[in-house]
């Protein structure tokens, strides 16, 4: 029969019932280990909770890596094809291939994020991104461009943009976790919007290759601050999530605010995968991502050809809807009051209703109303699904669990444009597509209502109060 110590070794680091000393990462060690740990775990003393500094530095790394995202490539590809002479649309498959490959390696990155944290993964990602930017800038053929972009996109997306920064936010925050995840979800759209403008400006005066070299230099410069200031978890530097006081860690469950003061129970990845809630959440994520991707890709041609808007006005509507992903901050605050699960249900219903409204749009004013409302609703998907995932399964194996989500999510993201094109080709317009995507949003809302918090595994002890989901 398995002993308790053997069982503990198989559990995530954050799910074992700890004492205050263990919570703070204080373990018996020899003199040489103590000196080494002191050097490795040195941290800057800040007047605010250290987790906010971790998020700030992560946002800068995301800014550099956003030069390899789909939206940025789509926004600046005209400069690349005009200068290089490559055919229009020749770069589109690079974005799809890079996105799918990033999903394929995400499970591996997730396990590494749980074990080593962002301090060692993000410098690796920055090195790969930096090299990729220089390869792209020096490419003389489309295949050289593909080599740099696909590899850079595949590595930077989970390591610098999505999975690893989100795992870091979950590890450092508990009471403020929802708002922390919401902030992380805004890093990519904001960085992408800024990078499109910067690359366009540099490309207009010095050429697009110079712009990508600048991003390569920035990526390499960021390696040092990431290694100096980023950490795996607050316990590694003598802190608790949200900066909770060490002497409060042993307050009993009956206290008025126990969720801040008692250890958080964490599921292992294997335990999570055995629950129906996990697979329902995966289906919800895939359906929502597919719908958002298909609508985003088809919106401009729909507004031009079926709505009667100009190309410039239609592009402005899409840009506005994309930028409103900053509404994740709103969802983060709201989730603290009505729970992420209920927010996700509301978000799916709102996005589904906007599909019906889109079918009636025939003016710039109506298109702008659609962009604002749909942008607020659809933009919350990424952050809310991560909030629910962390609330259901804890932080100990969060990276691994999120890594299992990514392959299907990336497939759905890549299928959206293709689905939109096929629907237009077969039906002659986008109306059937939008009806189907509206149905996908409503189905997701129903599935989220069904996906209640799973019953904890038999090994669970009363070490924390279950979240109100």
One Martini backbone bead per residue (centre of mass of N, CA, C, O) as a GRO file, in nm:
protein
  469
    1UNK     BB    1   0.098   0.034   0.020
    2UNK     BB    2   0.079   0.361   0.003
    3UNK     BB    3   0.237   0.608   0.129
    4UNK     BB    4   0.221   0.929   0.229
    5UNK     BB    5   0.499   1.019   0.114
    6UNK     BB    6   0.452   0.909  -0.170
    7UNK     BB    7   0.200   1.072  -0.232
    8UNK     BB    8   0.321   1.359  -0.197
    9UNK     BB    9   0.528   1.337  -0.440
   10UNK     BB   10   0.272   1.346  -0.658
   11UNK     BB   11   0.218   1.626  -0.580
   12UNK     BB   12   0.174   1.935  -0.587
   13UNK     BB   13   0.338   2.185  -0.429
   14UNK     BB   14   0.049   2.344  -0.340
   15UNK     BB   15  -0.119   2.068  -0.199
   16UNK     BB   16   0.026   2.056   0.064
   17UNK     BB   17   0.012   2.049   0.396
   18UNK     BB   18   0.131   2.336   0.551
   19UNK     BB   19   0.333   2.523   0.707
   20UNK     BB   20   0.462   2.822   0.746
   21UNK     BB   21   0.750   2.749   0.659
   22UNK     BB   22   0.668   2.608   0.395
   23UNK     BB   23   0.513   2.841   0.267
   24UNK     BB   24   0.804   3.011   0.270
   25UNK     BB   25   1.042   2.805   0.187
   26UNK     BB   26   1.152   2.668   0.458
   27UNK     BB   27   1.440   2.465   0.463
   28UNK     BB   28   1.655   2.245   0.533
   29UNK     BB   29   2.010   2.337   0.522
   30UNK     BB   30   2.309   2.393   0.419
   31UNK     BB   31   2.549   2.630   0.383
   32UNK     BB   32   2.581   2.614   0.072
   33UNK     BB   33   2.279   2.617   0.009
   34UNK     BB   34   2.215   2.886   0.149
   35UNK     BB   35   2.391   3.066  -0.034
   36UNK     BB   36   2.266   2.985  -0.302
   37UNK     BB   37   1.973   3.062  -0.231
   38UNK     BB   38   2.029   3.361  -0.174
   39UNK     BB   39   2.109   3.430  -0.465
   40UNK     BB   40   1.865   3.315  -0.624
   41UNK     BB   41   1.640   3.462  -0.407
   42UNK     BB   42   1.681   3.732  -0.475
   43UNK     BB   43   1.517   4.051  -0.404
   44UNK     BB   44   1.336   4.316  -0.458
   45UNK     BB   45   1.246   4.581  -0.266
   46UNK     BB   46   0.906   4.661  -0.225
   47UNK     BB   47   0.619   4.869  -0.151
   48UNK     BB   48   0.493   4.625  -0.292
   49UNK     BB   49   0.378   4.362  -0.425
   50UNK     BB   50   0.571   4.143  -0.613
   51UNK     BB   51   0.362   4.041  -0.826
   52UNK     BB   52   0.341   4.312  -0.985
   53UNK     BB   53   0.628   4.301  -1.100
   54UNK     BB   54   0.596   4.038  -1.255
   55UNK     BB   55   0.372   4.145  -1.443
   56UNK     BB   56   0.527   4.384  -1.565
   57UNK     BB   57   0.758   4.218  -1.696
   58UNK     BB   58   0.574   4.034  -1.861
   59UNK     BB   59   0.455   4.262  -2.040
   60UNK     BB   60   0.722   4.327  -2.188
   61UNK     BB   61   0.765   4.047  -2.309
   62UNK     BB   62   0.497   4.048  -2.464
   63UNK     BB   63   0.558   4.289  -2.641
   64UNK     BB   64   0.789   4.161  -2.798
   65UNK     BB   65   0.625   3.894  -2.888
   66UNK     BB   66   0.388   4.037  -3.052
   67UNK     BB   67   0.551   4.045  -3.327
   68UNK     BB   68   0.446   3.716  -3.358
   69UNK     BB   69   0.161   3.768  -3.413
   70UNK     BB   70  -0.112   3.759  -3.609
   71UNK     BB   71  -0.210   4.057  -3.594
   72UNK     BB   72   0.062   4.187  -3.675
   73UNK     BB   73   0.109   4.048  -3.941
   74UNK     BB   74  -0.157   4.148  -4.066
   75UNK     BB   75  -0.083   4.466  -4.029
   76UNK     BB   76   0.229   4.437  -4.192
   77UNK     BB   77   0.239   4.263  -4.462
   78UNK     BB   78   0.242   4.482  -4.684
   79UNK     BB   79   0.538   4.569  -4.640
   80UNK     BB   80   0.664   4.293  -4.705
   81UNK     BB   81   0.542   4.232  -4.993
   82UNK     BB   82   0.628   4.496  -5.136
   83UNK     BB   83   0.943   4.464  -5.091
   84UNK     BB   84   0.978   4.147  -5.175
   85UNK     BB   85   0.744   4.032  -5.388
   86UNK     BB   86   0.548   3.876  -5.251
   87UNK     BB   87   0.262   3.739  -5.236
   88UNK     BB   88  -0.048   3.767  -5.166
   89UNK     BB   89  -0.087   3.562  -4.881
   90UNK     BB   90   0.199   3.412  -4.828
   91UNK     BB   91   0.185   3.450  -4.490
   92UNK     BB   92  -0.064   3.305  -4.368
   93UNK     BB   93   0.047   3.014  -4.305
   94UNK     BB   94   0.247   3.098  -4.086
   95UNK     BB   95   0.039   3.164  -3.868
   96UNK     BB   96  -0.099   2.888  -3.855
   97UNK     BB   97   0.149   2.708  -3.804
   98UNK     BB   98   0.248   2.853  -3.547
   99UNK     BB   99  -0.010   2.811  -3.381
  100UNK     BB  100  -0.023   2.499  -3.390
  101UNK     BB  101   0.262   2.449  -3.272
  102UNK     BB  102   0.207   2.587  -3.000
  103UNK     BB  103  -0.008   2.378  -2.916
  104UNK     BB  104   0.175   2.120  -2.926
  105UNK     BB  105   0.388   2.236  -2.692
  106UNK     BB  106   0.217   2.321  -2.440
  107UNK     BB  107   0.228   2.072  -2.249
  108UNK     BB  108   0.530   2.102  -2.197
  109UNK     BB  109   0.530   2.393  -2.092
  110UNK     BB  110   0.339   2.343  -1.853
  111UNK     BB  111   0.524   2.152  -1.692
  112UNK     BB  112   0.764   2.352  -1.676
  113UNK     BB  113   0.611   2.578  -1.527
  114UNK     BB  114   0.561   2.414  -1.264
  115UNK     BB  115   0.868   2.345  -1.209
  116UNK     BB  116   1.035   2.633  -1.299
  117UNK     BB  117   0.909   2.861  -1.430
  118UNK     BB  118   0.965   3.184  -1.573
  119UNK     BB  119   1.270   3.242  -1.510
  120UNK     BB  120   1.367   3.020  -1.740
  121UNK     BB  121   1.164   3.031  -1.979
  122UNK     BB  122   1.163   3.332  -2.075
  123UNK     BB  123   1.459   3.357  -2.171
  124UNK     BB  124   1.429   3.141  -2.384
  125UNK     BB  125   1.204   3.285  -2.543
  126UNK     BB  126   1.375   3.543  -2.603
  127UNK     BB  127   1.592   3.409  -2.768
  128UNK     BB  128   1.410   3.293  -2.989
  129UNK     BB  129   1.278   3.561  -3.068
  130UNK     BB  130   1.534   3.715  -3.143
  131UNK     BB  131   1.625   3.525  -3.368
  132UNK     BB  132   1.366   3.542  -3.535
  133UNK     BB  133   1.380   3.844  -3.603
  134UNK     BB  134   1.654   3.823  -3.759
  135UNK     BB  135   1.560   3.620  -3.970
  136UNK     BB  136   1.332   3.788  -4.085
  137UNK     BB  137   1.503   4.042  -4.160
  138UNK     BB  138   1.709   3.843  -4.349
  139UNK     BB  139   1.508   3.748  -4.554
  140UNK     BB  140   1.505   3.630  -4.910
  141UNK     BB  141   1.273   3.428  -4.846
  142UNK     BB  142   0.979   3.280  -4.759
  143UNK     BB  143   1.115   3.035  -4.611
  144UNK     BB  144   1.281   3.199  -4.414
  145UNK     BB  145   1.046   3.336  -4.284
  146UNK     BB  146   0.906   3.082  -4.184
  147UNK     BB  147   1.130   2.978  -4.000
  148UNK     BB  148   1.126   3.221  -3.805
  149UNK     BB  149   0.820   3.251  -3.741
  150UNK     BB  150   0.727   2.967  -3.652
  151UNK     BB  151   0.925   2.926  -3.420
  152UNK     BB  152   0.872   3.190  -3.270
  153UNK     BB  153   0.566   3.148  -3.232
  154UNK     BB  154   0.565   2.867  -3.091
  155UNK     BB  155   0.728   2.969  -2.835
  156UNK     BB  156   0.616   3.258  -2.752
  157UNK     BB  157   0.319   3.207  -2.694
  158UNK     BB  158   0.344   3.028  -2.428
  159UNK     BB  159   0.593   3.179  -2.281
  160UNK     BB  160   0.511   3.513  -2.333
  161UNK     BB  161   0.178   3.531  -2.362
  162UNK     BB  162   0.022   3.291  -2.205
  163UNK     BB  163   0.079   3.042  -2.010
  164UNK     BB  164   0.311   3.149  -1.823
  165UNK     BB  165   0.188   3.420  -1.724
  166UNK     BB  166  -0.068   3.283  -1.604
  167UNK     BB  167   0.073   3.100  -1.403
  168UNK     BB  168   0.204   3.329  -1.245
  169UNK     BB  169  -0.060   3.466  -1.154
  170UNK     BB  170  -0.172   3.221  -0.997
  171UNK     BB  171   0.070   3.193  -0.795
  172UNK     BB  172   0.063   3.507  -0.677
  173UNK     BB  173  -0.257   3.475  -0.673
  174UNK     BB  174  -0.593   3.483  -0.510
  175UNK     BB  175  -0.780   3.719  -0.436
  176UNK     BB  176  -0.646   3.873  -0.714
  177UNK     BB  177  -0.667   3.675  -0.960
  178UNK     BB  178  -0.875   3.786  -1.158
  179UNK     BB  179  -0.729   4.058  -1.217
  180UNK     BB  180  -0.459   3.935  -1.302
  181UNK     BB  181  -0.569   3.773  -1.547
  182UNK     BB  182  -0.691   4.016  -1.689
  183UNK     BB  183  -0.426   4.166  -1.735
  184UNK     BB  184  -0.280   3.949  -1.900
  185UNK     BB  185  -0.505   3.951  -2.133
  186UNK     BB  186  -0.417   4.257  -2.226
  187UNK     BB  187  -0.126   4.248  -2.331
  188UNK     BB  188  -0.159   4.153  -2.626
  189UNK     BB  189  -0.356   4.362  -2.757
  190UNK     BB  190  -0.195   4.612  -2.677
  191UNK     BB  191   0.079   4.530  -2.799
  192UNK     BB  192  -0.025   4.486  -3.087
  193UNK     BB  193  -0.130   4.771  -3.143
  194UNK     BB  194   0.144   4.912  -3.098
  195UNK     BB  195   0.324   4.746  -3.294
  196UNK     BB  196   0.183   4.821  -3.554
  197UNK     BB  197   0.258   5.123  -3.538
  198UNK     BB  198   0.566   5.099  -3.511
  199UNK     BB  199   0.628   4.927  -3.760
  200UNK     BB  200   0.495   5.118  -3.963
  201UNK     BB  201   0.671   5.365  -3.905
  202UNK     BB  202   0.946   5.234  -3.965
  203UNK     BB  203   0.878   5.120  -4.246
  204UNK     BB  204   0.826   5.405  -4.380
  205UNK     BB  205   1.143   5.503  -4.319
  206UNK     BB  206   1.339   5.210  -4.289
  207UNK     BB  207   1.186   4.952  -4.274
  208UNK     BB  208   1.085   4.636  -4.171
  209UNK     BB  209   1.362   4.514  -4.092
  210UNK     BB  210   1.434   4.717  -3.873
  211UNK     BB  211   1.196   4.661  -3.686
  212UNK     BB  212   1.277   4.361  -3.626
  213UNK     BB  213   1.553   4.426  -3.505
  214UNK     BB  214   1.452   4.584  -3.264
  215UNK     BB  215   1.297   4.342  -3.141
  216UNK     BB  216   1.547   4.166  -3.105
  217UNK     BB  217   1.696   4.350  -2.909
  218UNK     BB  218   1.477   4.366  -2.692
  219UNK     BB  219   1.468   4.065  -2.625
  220UNK     BB  220   1.767   4.045  -2.523
  221UNK     BB  221   1.753   4.266  -2.302
  222UNK     BB  222   1.523   4.117  -2.121
  223UNK     BB  223   1.671   3.878  -1.990
  224UNK     BB  224   1.790   4.002  -1.731
  225UNK     BB  225   1.535   4.109  -1.579
  226UNK     BB  226   1.393   3.836  -1.570
  227UNK     BB  227   1.612   3.685  -1.400
  228UNK     BB  228   1.609   3.889  -1.155
  229UNK     BB  229   1.267   3.917  -1.096
  230UNK     BB  230   1.160   3.654  -1.167
  231UNK     BB  231   0.928   3.406  -1.036
  232UNK     BB  232   0.755   3.123  -0.961
  233UNK     BB  233   0.692   3.189  -0.645
  234UNK     BB  234   0.641   3.338  -0.340
  235UNK     BB  235   0.778   3.113  -0.160
  236UNK     BB  236   1.073   3.150  -0.285
  237UNK     BB  237   1.068   3.462  -0.125
  238UNK     BB  238   0.891   3.464   0.150
  239UNK     BB  239   0.592   3.444   0.041
  240UNK     BB  240   0.252   3.512  -0.020
  241UNK     BB  241  -0.026   3.531  -0.158
  242UNK     BB  242  -0.088   3.877  -0.184
  243UNK     BB  243   0.089   3.926   0.086
  244UNK     BB  244   0.041   3.757   0.316
  245UNK     BB  245   0.068   3.685   0.635
  246UNK     BB  246   0.236   3.443   0.800
  247UNK     BB  247   0.067   3.453   1.082
  248UNK     BB  248  -0.213   3.386   0.906
  249UNK     BB  249  -0.188   3.080   0.800
  250UNK     BB  250  -0.329   2.944   1.086
  251UNK     BB  251  -0.603   3.020   1.051
  252UNK     BB  252  -0.904   2.924   1.073
  253UNK     BB  253  -1.183   2.834   0.889
  254UNK     BB  254  -1.382   3.021   1.076
  255UNK     BB  255  -1.299   3.262   0.959
  256UNK     BB  256  -1.394   3.541   0.772
  257UNK     BB  257  -1.105   3.506   0.572
  258UNK     BB  258  -0.990   3.210   0.468
  259UNK     BB  259  -0.894   3.234   0.164
  260UNK     BB  260  -0.617   3.390   0.258
  261UNK     BB  261  -0.509   3.182   0.517
  262UNK     BB  262  -0.524   2.915   0.360
  263UNK     BB  263  -0.457   2.655   0.196
  264UNK     BB  264  -0.460   2.555  -0.133
  265UNK     BB  265  -0.620   2.341  -0.324
  266UNK     BB  266  -0.468   2.094  -0.549
  267UNK     BB  267  -0.471   1.952  -0.844
  268UNK     BB  268  -0.397   1.720  -1.048
  269UNK     BB  269  -0.395   1.652  -1.374
  270UNK     BB  270  -0.524   1.369  -1.358
  271UNK     BB  271  -0.766   1.451  -1.185
  272UNK     BB  272  -0.884   1.664  -1.378
  273UNK     BB  273  -0.921   1.466  -1.632
  274UNK     BB  274  -1.157   1.296  -1.467
  275UNK     BB  275  -1.345   1.530  -1.516
  276UNK     BB  276  -1.620   1.680  -1.655
  277UNK     BB  277  -1.546   1.980  -1.627
  278UNK     BB  278  -1.294   1.985  -1.801
  279UNK     BB  279  -1.431   1.902  -2.077
  280UNK     BB  280  -1.633   2.131  -2.082
  281UNK     BB  281  -1.424   2.361  -2.083
  282UNK     BB  282  -1.290   2.273  -2.346
  283UNK     BB  283  -1.541   2.306  -2.526
  284UNK     BB  284  -1.592   2.603  -2.464
  285UNK     BB  285  -1.322   2.710  -2.568
  286UNK     BB  286  -1.342   2.606  -2.859
  287UNK     BB  287  -1.607   2.744  -2.941
  288UNK     BB  288  -1.530   3.038  -2.869
  289UNK     BB  289  -1.273   3.055  -3.045
  290UNK     BB  290  -1.402   2.987  -3.318
  291UNK     BB  291  -1.606   3.218  -3.326
  292UNK     BB  292  -1.411   3.459  -3.290
  293UNK     BB  293  -1.227   3.392  -3.532
  294UNK     BB  294  -1.441   3.390  -3.761
  295UNK     BB  295  -1.553   3.675  -3.716
  296UNK     BB  296  -1.290   3.840  -3.730
  297UNK     BB  297  -1.211   3.751  -4.024
  298UNK     BB  298  -1.512   3.828  -4.166
  299UNK     BB  299  -1.598   4.125  -4.102
  300UNK     BB  300  -1.491   4.304  -4.328
  301UNK     BB  301  -1.619   4.166  -4.580
  302UNK     BB  302  -1.909   4.188  -4.474
  303UNK     BB  303  -1.928   4.502  -4.447
  304UNK     BB  304  -1.862   4.556  -4.746
  305UNK     BB  305  -2.061   4.349  -4.906
  306UNK     BB  306  -2.328   4.358  -4.697
  307UNK     BB  307  -2.313   4.656  -4.544
  308UNK     BB  308  -2.173   4.902  -4.723
  309UNK     BB  309  -1.887   4.953  -4.641
  310UNK     BB  310  -1.588   5.057  -4.610
  311UNK     BB  311  -1.277   4.943  -4.567
  312UNK     BB  312  -1.187   5.148  -4.354
  313UNK     BB  313  -1.433   5.125  -4.166
  314UNK     BB  314  -1.414   4.818  -4.119
  315UNK     BB  315  -1.130   4.817  -3.993
  316UNK     BB  316  -1.209   5.002  -3.756
  317UNK     BB  317  -1.413   4.810  -3.629
  318UNK     BB  318  -1.216   4.577  -3.574
  319UNK     BB  319  -1.014   4.734  -3.400
  320UNK     BB  320  -1.213   4.808  -3.178
  321UNK     BB  321  -1.296   4.519  -3.096
  322UNK     BB  322  -1.006   4.426  -3.024
  323UNK     BB  323  -0.928   4.647  -2.812
  324UNK     BB  324  -1.175   4.562  -2.612
  325UNK     BB  325  -1.007   4.350  -2.444
  326UNK     BB  326  -0.972   4.549  -2.199
  327UNK     BB  327  -1.240   4.440  -2.060
  328UNK     BB  328  -1.108   4.234  -1.871
  329UNK     BB  329  -1.103   4.416  -1.624
  330UNK     BB  330  -1.405   4.413  -1.579
  331UNK     BB  331  -1.429   4.103  -1.543
  332UNK     BB  332  -1.243   4.084  -1.299
  333UNK     BB  333  -1.421   4.249  -1.106
  334UNK     BB  334  -1.692   4.099  -1.145
  335UNK     BB  335  -1.592   3.811  -1.054
  336UNK     BB  336  -1.571   3.893  -0.744
  337UNK     BB  337  -1.903   3.906  -0.724
  338UNK     BB  338  -2.028   3.668  -0.952
  339UNK     BB  339  -1.827   3.499  -1.075
  340UNK     BB  340  -1.678   3.350  -1.347
  341UNK     BB  341  -1.901   3.157  -1.437
  342UNK     BB  342  -2.128   3.371  -1.470
  343UNK     BB  343  -1.971   3.553  -1.662
  344UNK     BB  344  -1.942   3.342  -1.890
  345UNK     BB  345  -2.238   3.310  -1.947
  346UNK     BB  346  -2.292   3.607  -2.013
  347UNK     BB  347  -2.087   3.632  -2.244
  348UNK     BB  348  -2.212   3.418  -2.436
  349UNK     BB  349  -2.489   3.544  -2.465
  350UNK     BB  350  -2.398   3.821  -2.570
  351UNK     BB  351  -2.246   3.715  -2.823
  352UNK     BB  352  -2.490   3.571  -2.949
  353UNK     BB  353  -2.673   3.824  -2.983
  354UNK     BB  354  -2.467   3.976  -3.173
  355UNK     BB  355  -2.511   3.793  -3.418
  356UNK     BB  356  -2.797   3.889  -3.476
  357UNK     BB  357  -2.723   4.191  -3.511
  358UNK     BB  358  -2.519   4.164  -3.748
  359UNK     BB  359  -2.740   4.086  -3.969
  360UNK     BB  360  -2.849   4.412  -3.958
  361UNK     BB  361  -2.607   4.555  -4.059
  362UNK     BB  362  -2.593   4.897  -4.257
  363UNK     BB  363  -2.397   5.081  -4.073
  364UNK     BB  364  -2.167   5.249  -3.896
  365UNK     BB  365  -2.320   5.276  -3.629
  366UNK     BB  366  -2.395   4.974  -3.599
  367UNK     BB  367  -2.104   4.867  -3.618
  368UNK     BB  368  -2.002   5.009  -3.360
  369UNK     BB  369  -2.194   4.876  -3.166
  370UNK     BB  370  -2.094   4.594  -3.220
  371UNK     BB  371  -1.794   4.633  -3.147
  372UNK     BB  372  -1.834   4.709  -2.852
  373UNK     BB  373  -2.008   4.471  -2.747
  374UNK     BB  374  -1.848   4.231  -2.867
  375UNK     BB  375  -1.573   4.307  -2.749
  376UNK     BB  376  -1.653   4.279  -2.451
  377UNK     BB  377  -1.752   3.985  -2.462
  378UNK     BB  378  -1.535   3.821  -2.632
  379UNK     BB  379  -1.276   3.932  -2.474
  380UNK     BB  380  -1.339   3.751  -2.198
  381UNK     BB  381  -1.267   3.452  -2.250
  382UNK     BB  382  -0.966   3.410  -2.169
  383UNK     BB  383  -0.991   3.500  -1.866
  384UNK     BB  384  -1.242   3.338  -1.760
  385UNK     BB  385  -1.141   3.049  -1.816
  386UNK     BB  386  -0.895   3.082  -1.622
  387UNK     BB  387  -1.051   3.139  -1.364
  388UNK     BB  388  -1.209   2.875  -1.354
  389UNK     BB  389  -0.970   2.681  -1.360
  390UNK     BB  390  -0.839   2.786  -1.095
  391UNK     BB  391  -1.092   2.750  -0.910
  392UNK     BB  392  -1.118   2.435  -0.953
  393UNK     BB  393  -0.775   2.337  -0.947
  394UNK     BB  394  -0.569   2.541  -0.893
  395UNK     BB  395  -0.194   2.589  -0.888
  396UNK     BB  396  -0.002   2.335  -0.888
  397UNK     BB  397  -0.113   2.237  -1.211
  398UNK     BB  398  -0.187   2.470  -1.407
  399UNK     BB  399   0.008   2.451  -1.647
  400UNK     BB  400  -0.064   2.162  -1.731
  401UNK     BB  401  -0.368   2.206  -1.771
  402UNK     BB  402  -0.344   2.439  -1.976
  403UNK     BB  403  -0.177   2.271  -2.183
  404UNK     BB  404  -0.418   2.085  -2.263
  405UNK     BB  405  -0.591   2.315  -2.391
  406UNK     BB  406  -0.420   2.439  -2.633
  407UNK     BB  407  -0.443   2.260  -2.884
  408UNK     BB  408  -0.752   2.299  -2.938
  409UNK     BB  409  -0.745   2.608  -2.931
  410UNK     BB  410  -0.547   2.641  -3.175
  411UNK     BB  411  -0.718   2.494  -3.379
  412UNK     BB  412  -0.961   2.684  -3.360
  413UNK     BB  413  -0.808   2.942  -3.437
  414UNK     BB  414  -0.717   2.829  -3.723
  415UNK     BB  415  -1.015   2.749  -3.833
  416UNK     BB  416  -1.178   3.009  -3.857
  417UNK     BB  417  -1.091   3.123  -4.138
  418UNK     BB  418  -1.163   2.866  -4.300
  419UNK     BB  419  -1.462   2.855  -4.226
  420UNK     BB  420  -1.538   3.130  -4.344
  421UNK     BB  421  -1.454   3.071  -4.639
  422UNK     BB  422  -1.632   2.822  -4.687
  423UNK     BB  423  -1.904   2.951  -4.621
  424UNK     BB  424  -1.891   3.163  -4.849
  425UNK     BB  425  -1.856   2.966  -5.088
  426UNK     BB  426  -2.125   2.796  -5.037
  427UNK     BB  427  -2.341   3.047  -4.967
  428UNK     BB  428  -2.230   3.359  -5.057
  429UNK     BB  429  -2.227   3.415  -4.743
  430UNK     BB  430  -2.230   3.486  -4.372
  431UNK     BB  431  -2.501   3.404  -4.237
  432UNK     BB  432  -2.466   3.103  -4.156
  433UNK     BB  433  -2.218   3.150  -3.980
  434UNK     BB  434  -2.352   3.341  -3.764
  435UNK     BB  435  -2.561   3.141  -3.672
  436UNK     BB  436  -2.361   2.921  -3.582
  437UNK     BB  437  -2.198   3.103  -3.380
  438UNK     BB  438  -2.436   3.169  -3.201
  439UNK     BB  439  -2.488   2.874  -3.120
  440UNK     BB  440  -2.209   2.830  -2.989
  441UNK     BB  441  -2.246   3.032  -2.761
  442UNK     BB  442  -2.503   2.904  -2.634
  443UNK     BB  443  -2.382   2.626  -2.581
  444UNK     BB  444  -2.162   2.730  -2.391
  445UNK     BB  445  -2.354   2.836  -2.173
  446UNK     BB  446  -2.478   2.561  -2.104
  447UNK     BB  447  -2.213   2.415  -2.030
  448UNK     BB  448  -2.139   2.612  -1.799
  449UNK     BB  449  -2.384   2.542  -1.623
  450UNK     BB  450  -2.302   2.237  -1.594
  451UNK     BB  451  -1.999   2.322  -1.502
  452UNK     BB  452  -1.941   2.242  -1.210
  453UNK     BB  453  -1.780   2.194  -0.942
  454UNK     BB  454  -1.584   1.951  -0.853
  455UNK     BB  455  -1.524   1.682  -0.678
  456UNK     BB  456  -1.308   1.601  -0.463
  457UNK     BB  457  -1.073   1.408  -0.388
  458UNK     BB  458  -1.008   1.178  -0.141
  459UNK     BB  459  -0.735   1.326  -0.035
  460UNK     BB  460  -0.887   1.553   0.060
  461UNK     BB  461  -0.867   1.820   0.276
  462UNK     BB  462  -0.943   2.068   0.513
  463UNK     BB  463  -0.757   2.355   0.382
  464UNK     BB  464  -1.007   2.490   0.242
  465UNK     BB  465  -1.232   2.704   0.088
  466UNK     BB  466  -1.454   2.688  -0.136
  467UNK     BB  467  -1.541   2.835  -0.404
  468UNK     BB  468  -1.790   3.059  -0.541
  469UNK     BB  469  -1.932   2.885  -0.833
   0.00000   0.00000   0.00000
